[in-house]
């Protein structure tokens, strides 16, 4: 019984730490995905603008 009561707080702290890491991981993944999507959108805009400039230059 004493062993269980000694190990229970340890498991509780480990579980809390892992839960916290999951939250941090989800936030980091969301930020990374947002950056990737924003970068892809900017790339598409640059391609469209370049095509428009090329169309204006070509007689």
PyMOL commands that set and color helices and strands:
alter all, ss='L'
color gray80, all
select helices_A, chain A and resi 2-57
alter helices_A, ss='H'
color red, helices_A
deselect
rebuild
show_as cartoon
